[in-house]
């Protein structure tokens, strides 16, 4: 993570609000470059308390690396170059932190940055998953599908045929190329069982053909996961950075309050020539601009105004963060 503020101060300013509690977070900057794990059987924790469960793998497949200066150190996970085998990484303590949350904060929210890596083919996916206590149900997950080059969401639902499972859902139509950082977010509401996702394309939730099947379940563990499927021959490399798990009582997506808040954020004019203006009833803490390929564009907020005159003509997504919330808006550069 770029050190504009100290690492701890940045996370506290951005995510610790009256209605949200940080349960678990990491930016990996304090780690040592090299292997994360000490064994591949999840017996002994490695750096940062991370456990690695790599059936048929090796410690070298979980690394702390420097990808670029803006992210400092990041976590890199290498998958199997075969058609079978799933690799898991996690640290203990989420269940206890969730149990100690403020009463009423029944929504868990994940923010994470994902790097697509150099290989975007084969059959596999790199994801971040939040499991229940038995780890049979994925309460919510989000990640990158290497075959489609798209973002996918995972959640435990029942479809209109009566099947109950951890369903994978495509989130939007954007194709994200190799070596691209993508900001992602997702939530799970224990009370309703609803899952929601946010990508540079906007906000998503399961369609009307899906019914929540994990109502009342508590989060137990968050895993970084590399999975492969039939026909795969590629050792996919996925990287992650700046993850934050929060407990809150207002979902960013999927509630009337959140919709009202998002509707109060406006970006204009569109099409824009020199500047865009951002109006929000809440204080804006951060903005990021991405093109349709998911590439981040250098941008600076100056008194609710962003200069865009140097951007190439076309469509862009601006991610707007306020205190505890995150919204995406589209605009056109003329």
N, C-alpha and C positions, 0 to 999 in steps of 0.2 A: 504494500500500500504506500502511496506517495506520502512523504512525511511533511505535509503542510502544517498540521498540528502534531503534537505528540500522539503516538498511536492510541493510548488510552483516552486522552482528551477528545480526540476525533470521534471515537466510538460513543463516548458518553454524550457529547453534544448532539450527535446525529440520531442516536437511538434511545437514550434513556429519557423518557418523558414521564409525565404524571401517570399515564395510562399504560405504560409499557415497562417491562423489566427485561434486562439482558440475562439470558439463561446460560449461554455459552457463546464464545466468539474467539476468533484467532485471525491474525494476519501473517503469521509465520516468520515475522522479521527477526524475532529473537532466537530462531533455530540456527543450527549449524548446517551449512551446505553438505549434502550427502544423504545417506540412508536415514529414513525416519524410524523404521522398525528395528527391533532386536531379534525377533523371530517371526516366522510366518504362520504360527499356530495360535496366535492370540493368547499366549501364555504370559508373556512379560511385556509391559508397556515400553514404548520407545520414546523418542523426543516428544515433548508436550503431553505425555500421557497417552499417546496414540497406540492402539492395538492394530495389528495387521493380520488378517486371515486370508492367506494367499495359497489356496490348494494348488500344489504343483508349481508354485512360483518361487521367488527369491526376494530377499530384503532389498535388493537393488531396484525393485520395481515400484518402490515408494520413495521418492526423493524430494529434498528441498533444493530448489533451483532458483537461479536468477534469469527470468525470461526477458524482462525489460526494466529500465530504470524507474518507470512510473509505478510499478508494483513492488519494487524491491524483491523480497523473497516470496516464493509461492510453493504450493504443494503440487507435485507431479506424480500421477499414477499411470503405470503402464499395464495394459491388458494383455491377455494371452493371444498369441498368433495362431490360435487353433479355433475349432468350432465349439469348444466347451470350456467351462471354467469361469467362475465369478470371483472377483477380488473385493474385499471389504476392508475399510479402515474406519475406526471410530475412537472416541475417548469416552470413558465412563463419566457419570455424574449428571446427565440430563434428567433422569427420572427424579433424582433428589431435588434438583433445582426447580423442576416443574411442581413437585409436591409442596415446595416452600413458597410458591408464587402467591401474590396477593389474591385473596378470594374474589372470584368474578372474572379474573383474567384467564378465560377459557379458550383463547385462541393462540396458537403458536404460529409464529411468522419467521420465515427464513429469508435472509438476503445473502447472496453469494455472487462472486464473479467467476465465470467459467471461461477457460481458454480452449479453443477447439483443437489445438495441436496441429502437427504437420500432415497427418494422414487422415483424409476424410472420405474413406471408402471402406470396403469390407462390411461385415455384419457385426455391429456392436453399439454400445452406448456408454457414455460416461455420465453419471447422475449423482445427485445428492438426495438421500432418502431419509424420511423420518418414520420410524417403525413404532408399533405398539409393544406392549410388554412381552408378547410371545414371538415377536418379529415375523409373524405370518401376515400381518396386515401393514401395507404401506399407507400410512395416514395421508401423506402427501410427499411427492418427490418431483424433481425437475432436473432436466439434463439435455444432453446433445446426442442425437441419433446420427451415427457416422454414415449410414447408408443413404439417408434422405438429406443429410446436412441441415436438419431442422431441429428446433427446440421441441421437446416433448414433456408432457406432464404425466405423473403417475398418481393414482389414488384408488382407494378401496371402495368400490361401488357395485350396485346390482344393475345390470342392463335390462332392456325391455324384453329380453328372452328369458329372464329369471336367473341368469348366471351371475354369481357373485365372485369377484376376483379383483386382483390389483390390475386395473386397466391402464394401458398407455394411450395417451391422447396427443395428437399433433397440435401444437400451439402456433397457429398462424401459417403463413406461406413463405416467409423469408428463408432464403438459402444463405447459410453462413459459411464463408470459405475457411480454408485452413488458416491457422495462426491468427485467430480473432478472439479478442476478449468480449464477452457478452454479459451484461448485468442482468441478473435473474432474481425473482422473488416468488414466494408461494406461501399460502396460509392453510391451516387446518383448524376448524372450529369444533371443539369437543362437544358442544351442546347440540349442534345441528348435523355434524358429520360432514359439512361442506368443505370442499377444497377449492382454492382459487390460485391462479398463476398470473404473473406479470413478466412480460418480455419487452424488448424494444419495440415490438409491434403493438403492444397494448395489454389489456386485461382479458383473462379467459376463465371460464368455469365450465364444468361438464354440461352437456346439452340436456334437453328434457327427457331423453331416453334413459337417463342414468339417475339412480336413487342412492343417496349416501348409505353405506353399509358399515360404517365405523363409529356410529353415534355413541358417545359416552366413553370412548377409548382414550387412554392417556398416552402421551408420547413417552417413549422409554429410551430411544437411542437414535442418533443421527449418524448415518454412514456415508462416506464417499465410496462410490461403487463403480467398478468397471465390469461390464458383462458382455459376452459374445454369444453368437448364435450359429445355426447351421450354415456351413459354407464359408465361415470366416477364415482368413489366412493372414490378417493384419494385426500387429501388436499396436493397438491404438494408444496414444499418449494424451491424457487429459490433464489439465492443470486447474487448480482452484485457488482463490484468494479472498480475503476480506469477508469471511462468513460471519453472520450474526444470527443467533436464535433468540427470539423475544417472546415473552408472554404478554398478551394485551387483551383488552376487552372490546376492541372495535376492529373488525377486519378491514384491511385496506380495500378488499374487493368483496362483493357479494352481499352488502348490506345497504339499506336505504341511506344510512348516515354517510357511508363512504361514497355512494353515488352522488349525494348532495354536495359533499366536499369536493369530489373530482369535478363536478359541473361548475364549481365556483372558481376553478383554475382555468384561465383563458390565455391563449397565445395568439397574437395578432400583430401586423396583418399577415394574411396568407392568400395569395403569394406575397412574399417579402422581397425587397430589393437590397436595402442596406442594413436594416435592423428589424428585430422582432421584439415585441413588448410582452411581458408576462405579468398577468394580474392574478393575485391570490389573496384570499382573506387571511391566510396563515403566513407566517414568516417563511420565506424560501431559504433553505440552508445550502442547497447544492443544485446545480444543473449539469446535465451531460447531453451532448448531441451525437446521434449516430446516423450514418447513411443507411440506405436500404440493404446494404451488404453486411451491416453490423459493425462497420468500422467506426471507431470513436473519432470525433472531430474536436480539435481544440476550440474551446469556447469559454467566455468569461461573462458572468452576470455583473452588470454595472447599473445600479439603481433601477432594477426591474427591466433592464434593456440588454439585449445581446446583439452584438454586431455579427452580421452574416454576409456582408458584401463580398467576402472572398470565397464563399462557398460556390461550388459549381451548381448550375441550375438543376433542379430535381426535387424529389421528396426526401424529407428527413424526419427523424423522431427525436423529440426532446424529452428527456427524463427530468422531472421536477420533484425535488425532495423538500418536504416541509418537516416540521417537528414530528417525527414518527410515522409519516405517510409518504408514499411515493406514487407519482402519477406519470403517465406518458401521453404526449400530445403529438400529433402530426402537423407539419407545416411544409409549405412549398417555397423553394427559393427560385425566384424568377430569373 
